Amino acid sequence: MRRDRHTTTPDTLCADEGDMVLSAPPPTPEHLLYVDDILQVTCTVKAGPSVINLIGEIDSSNSGEVLRTLTEARYIDDQLIIDVSGVTFADVSAVRALQSFASGGSATIRNAQPQLNRLAGLLGLTLFD
């Protein structure tokens, strides 16, 4: 059933042949960089800095892989935002891995939970925005 294009909402607009139809850009896909039983690391490539999302737990069992994954992500984009808002647990090895990565430059670590900020502070580090 065709609707009259003057009485429909923009999302149900039917165009006549030859009409130009404007639509929103497609969503930016997330790429899986790393996954284990307790952590998932994804990347969203965007104009400007790409965003790396860490979701789950980072501890001594996977902090080495986190550092390796983040280091390899530098090949995706020379400027990165590391969003740690999804980190539900982190131990000292996690903070040290994030600090080691951040010291390499061109990366900003954002949205840390208060516990992660506190742990970094106890270690004498200020690596989160």
Backbone bond lengths (Angstrom), bond angles and torsions (degrees), N, CA, C in turn:
res aa  C-N    CA-C-N  psi(-1)  N-CA   C-N-CA  omega(-1)  CA-C   N-CA-C  phi
1 M - - - 1.444 - - 1.516 108.97 -
2 R 1.279 118.14 130.05 1.465 123.74 -178.80 1.516 109.11 -96.96
3 R 1.313 114.47 136.19 1.461 119.77 176.85 1.509 109.73 -100.97
4 D 1.299 115.37 152.55 1.462 119.91 175.75 1.520 108.10 -69.04
5 R 1.306 117.34 129.46 1.460 119.74 -174.06 1.515 113.33 -70.83
6 H 1.301 119.51 -10.68 1.465 120.84 178.89 1.521 112.18 -91.27
7 T 1.325 117.81 -8.80 1.459 120.45 -178.22 1.520 112.59 -119.34
8 T 1.302 117.72 7.07 1.447 120.28 -178.48 1.526 110.31 -102.61
9 T 1.297 114.70 164.44 1.460 119.66 175.23 1.514 107.88 -81.29
10 P 1.344 117.72 160.54 1.465 120.22 -177.14 1.528 113.95 -56.45
11 D 1.331 117.27 -31.85 1.459 117.73 -177.71 1.523 113.18 -79.50
12 T 1.340 119.03 -10.78 1.458 121.01 177.57 1.519 111.48 -114.84
13 L 1.305 116.94 12.72 1.462 122.25 -177.19 1.525 110.89 -63.24
14 C 1.314 116.34 130.99 1.458 122.08 174.21 1.517 107.16 -105.21
15 A 1.297 116.64 128.85 1.459 120.14 -177.79 1.520 110.07 -99.64
16 D 1.321 114.74 146.29 1.453 120.12 172.41 1.512 108.26 -78.52
17 E 1.307 116.92 158.11 1.451 120.95 177.61 1.525 109.40 -56.39
18 G 1.304 116.84 132.57 1.453 121.43 -179.92 1.519 113.60 92.92
19 D 1.338 118.38 -15.76 1.459 120.86 177.28 1.524 109.26 -73.25
20 M 1.328 116.28 144.76 1.444 121.11 175.20 1.526 107.74 -88.53
21 V 1.322 117.44 129.43 1.456 122.36 -178.93 1.523 107.73 -113.02
22 L 1.315 115.65 123.03 1.457 120.83 177.35 1.511 108.34 -95.75
23 S 1.288 116.06 138.70 1.458 120.02 177.56 1.517 108.40 -139.86
24 A 1.313 114.76 165.61 1.458 120.36 178.55 1.523 108.82 -69.38
25 P 1.330 117.20 151.39 1.462 119.04 177.29 1.526 109.68 -64.08
26 P 1.310 117.37 152.60 1.467 119.15 179.57 1.528 109.98 -64.25
27 P 1.324 116.93 151.67 1.465 118.78 179.21 1.517 110.42 -63.95
28 T 1.321 115.39 148.59 1.451 120.81 179.38 1.530 108.25 -78.06
29 P 1.325 117.76 123.47 1.463 119.29 -176.80 1.521 111.94 -74.70
30 E 1.324 114.60 149.83 1.451 121.10 173.54 1.520 108.18 -94.13
31 H 1.311 116.04 137.81 1.457 121.41 178.83 1.521 108.66 -109.84
32 L 1.310 117.03 130.46 1.453 121.99 178.52 1.524 109.30 -77.33
33 L 1.335 116.12 121.73 1.464 120.96 179.85 1.520 112.21 -100.43
34 Y 1.329 116.16 -33.39 1.466 120.60 -177.01 1.520 108.47 -160.01
35 V 1.324 115.78 144.89 1.461 120.44 174.12 1.530 108.52 -150.75
36 D 1.321 115.25 141.24 1.455 121.52 169.95 1.531 106.97 -141.45
37 D 1.312 117.85 -165.91 1.468 120.64 -175.85 1.523 113.60 -66.48
38 I 1.341 117.71 -22.78 1.465 119.68 -174.47 1.525 114.55 -125.36
39 L 1.327 118.25 -2.86 1.462 120.63 -175.42 1.522 111.37 -144.82
40 Q 1.319 114.48 144.74 1.461 122.01 172.75 1.515 108.07 -131.12
41 V 1.336 116.94 135.25 1.460 122.61 178.12 1.525 107.34 -122.66
42 T 1.341 115.79 121.96 1.464 120.75 179.85 1.520 109.50 -124.06
43 C 1.327 115.44 162.33 1.459 121.77 178.64 1.517 108.58 -131.59
44 T 1.328 115.84 133.29 1.452 122.42 171.82 1.517 107.38 -113.83
45 V 1.323 115.90 113.32 1.462 121.20 -179.36 1.520 107.49 -83.70
46 K 1.321 115.78 125.39 1.461 121.99 -176.77 1.522 109.44 -135.70
47 A 1.335 114.64 165.59 1.461 118.70 168.73 1.522 106.14 -65.05
48 G 1.288 117.57 135.60 1.460 119.63 -171.87 1.521 107.49 86.69
49 P 1.318 117.91 -162.38 1.462 119.52 -178.27 1.530 111.75 -64.54
50 S 1.312 116.06 138.89 1.463 120.77 173.15 1.521 108.11 -76.83
51 V 1.340 115.91 155.22 1.460 120.94 -176.28 1.528 109.57 -112.44
52 I 1.322 114.97 125.55 1.458 122.39 174.86 1.528 106.35 -102.77
53 N 1.338 116.62 124.25 1.465 121.99 179.54 1.518 109.70 -106.64
54 L 1.324 115.80 127.88 1.456 121.62 174.02 1.524 107.07 -106.76
55 I 1.332 116.66 125.43 1.457 121.57 -175.11 1.523 108.62 -131.78
56 G 1.337 115.75 115.85 1.460 120.56 178.50 1.510 111.56 124.52
57 E 1.326 115.13 -144.60 1.455 121.59 -174.18 1.526 111.20 -112.36
58 I 1.346 114.57 138.83 1.471 120.54 175.20 1.521 107.10 -120.72
59 D 1.322 115.50 121.47 1.459 120.11 178.03 1.523 108.72 -144.78
60 S 1.321 116.14 -167.98 1.467 119.47 -175.82 1.529 112.64 -63.41
61 S 1.329 118.00 -19.39 1.463 119.73 179.92 1.524 113.23 -74.84
62 N 1.338 117.47 -21.89 1.470 118.96 -176.51 1.533 114.22 -136.50
63 S 1.312 119.03 1.10 1.471 119.91 -177.18 1.524 112.37 -63.78
64 G 1.325 118.00 -32.57 1.465 120.54 175.84 1.520 111.39 -64.55
65 E 1.330 116.70 -40.77 1.469 121.16 177.39 1.528 111.04 -68.44
66 V 1.324 116.73 -34.66 1.469 120.13 176.59 1.522 109.41 -62.05
67 L 1.313 116.97 -48.05 1.468 120.45 179.40 1.523 110.90 -61.59
68 R 1.326 118.04 -44.17 1.464 121.61 179.03 1.526 110.73 -62.28
69 T 1.344 116.89 -43.96 1.467 121.64 -179.26 1.523 110.81 -64.30
70 L 1.326 117.26 -44.81 1.467 120.39 178.84 1.527 111.22 -64.65
71 T 1.318 116.65 -39.42 1.464 120.29 179.02 1.527 110.26 -63.20
72 E 1.319 117.35 -42.97 1.462 120.86 178.01 1.530 111.52 -67.22
73 A 1.330 117.42 -28.40 1.470 121.05 179.15 1.525 111.48 -65.02
74 R 1.303 117.96 -19.32 1.473 120.25 176.44 1.534 111.42 -62.34
75 Y 1.335 117.22 -21.57 1.468 120.46 176.00 1.529 111.49 -75.02
76 I 1.333 117.37 -20.44 1.463 121.98 178.39 1.517 110.36 -75.27
77 D 1.325 115.83 -44.45 1.461 121.56 -176.85 1.519 107.55 -152.87
78 D 1.322 117.04 143.97 1.465 119.13 -179.85 1.524 112.19 -81.28
79 Q 1.326 117.72 -13.45 1.471 121.92 174.96 1.527 107.30 -123.97
80 L 1.332 116.20 126.09 1.461 120.65 -176.46 1.518 111.05 -128.81
81 I 1.321 115.18 146.55 1.457 122.10 168.14 1.521 105.94 -110.96
82 I 1.312 116.44 124.43 1.460 121.72 178.59 1.518 106.74 -102.10
83 D 1.333 116.61 109.71 1.463 122.06 -178.85 1.522 108.39 -94.86
84 V 1.326 115.69 113.13 1.463 121.18 -177.97 1.529 111.79 -105.82
85 S 1.343 116.79 17.97 1.471 119.84 -179.18 1.522 111.96 -62.74
86 G 1.324 118.22 -23.76 1.457 121.81 -179.78 1.515 114.32 -90.38
87 V 1.330 117.18 3.02 1.468 120.31 179.04 1.523 108.40 -78.84
88 T 1.333 115.51 118.97 1.465 120.98 -176.54 1.521 112.73 -97.43
89 F 1.330 117.26 -16.84 1.459 122.02 176.63 1.518 108.01 -153.55
90 A 1.319 116.16 140.53 1.457 121.47 175.02 1.518 108.57 -149.08
91 D 1.314 115.96 137.17 1.454 119.63 175.20 1.535 109.30 -106.99
92 V 1.310 116.04 -171.95 1.465 121.00 -176.51 1.531 110.81 -59.87
93 S 1.318 117.48 -37.86 1.470 119.35 -179.35 1.522 110.91 -64.18
94 A 1.317 117.71 -32.02 1.472 121.28 177.36 1.519 110.99 -66.21
95 V 1.329 116.52 -46.65 1.464 120.57 -179.77 1.518 109.98 -63.63
96 R 1.315 116.50 -40.69 1.474 119.62 179.41 1.537 110.96 -65.77
97 A 1.319 117.92 -38.43 1.474 120.67 178.11 1.522 110.13 -65.40
98 L 1.333 117.77 -44.02 1.464 121.21 178.86 1.527 110.73 -64.63
99 Q 1.330 116.72 -40.10 1.463 120.82 178.94 1.519 110.37 -65.43
100 S 1.304 117.27 -42.03 1.457 121.14 179.06 1.527 110.92 -62.06
101 F 1.320 116.48 -42.63 1.456 120.22 178.51 1.527 110.93 -66.32
102 A 1.326 116.86 -47.36 1.468 121.24 -177.05 1.524 111.68 -62.89
103 S 1.324 117.49 -30.65 1.461 120.10 -179.51 1.529 112.19 -68.68
104 G 1.341 117.24 -14.20 1.450 121.57 177.31 1.518 113.11 -76.25
105 G 1.338 117.45 -7.69 1.460 122.61 176.20 1.515 114.05 86.55
106 S 1.336 115.29 166.03 1.470 125.07 176.50 1.521 114.30 58.00
107 A 1.317 116.70 30.15 1.465 120.81 176.74 1.521 109.02 -141.75
108 T 1.316 115.02 140.12 1.457 121.37 177.17 1.518 107.63 -120.67
109 I 1.316 116.79 130.18 1.458 121.56 177.27 1.520 107.14 -100.06
110 R 1.335 115.69 124.35 1.468 120.67 -173.49 1.518 112.51 -128.50
111 N 1.323 113.19 160.95 1.466 123.76 170.83 1.522 114.00 62.67
112 A 1.313 116.29 39.45 1.468 119.97 178.13 1.524 110.48 -72.32
113 Q 1.310 116.00 140.03 1.455 122.14 174.10 1.535 108.27 -67.04
114 P 1.336 118.07 154.57 1.470 120.85 -178.27 1.533 113.32 -54.42
115 Q 1.329 117.30 -37.10 1.470 119.67 -179.44 1.521 111.37 -64.03
116 L 1.330 117.23 -37.56 1.457 120.99 179.24 1.529 110.46 -69.35
117 N 1.320 116.39 -40.44 1.468 119.98 175.29 1.519 111.39 -61.98
118 R 1.322 116.17 -42.25 1.458 120.39 -179.29 1.525 110.93 -63.89
119 L 1.331 116.43 -44.69 1.464 120.28 179.07 1.523 110.62 -61.90
120 A 1.320 117.81 -42.94 1.471 120.58 177.52 1.519 109.98 -62.27
121 G 1.335 117.57 -40.99 1.460 120.76 177.67 1.512 113.02 -62.44
122 L 1.335 116.45 -40.48 1.473 120.08 177.77 1.525 111.50 -63.06
123 L 1.325 115.55 -28.91 1.465 120.17 177.61 1.524 112.76 -86.84
124 G 1.344 115.96 -0.19 1.453 120.36 179.06 1.524 112.97 78.79
125 L 1.344 116.89 22.93 1.458 121.09 -177.77 1.530 110.44 -112.66
126 T 1.298 116.32 142.42 1.468 121.42 173.06 1.524 107.12 -127.15
127 L 1.318 115.58 83.31 1.445 118.23 -175.14 1.518 114.12 -113.21
128 F 1.315 118.37 3.50 1.444 120.78 -177.41 1.515 111.53 -111.67
129 D 1.356 116.31 141.42 1.477 121.48 174.01 1.510 109.39 -82.09
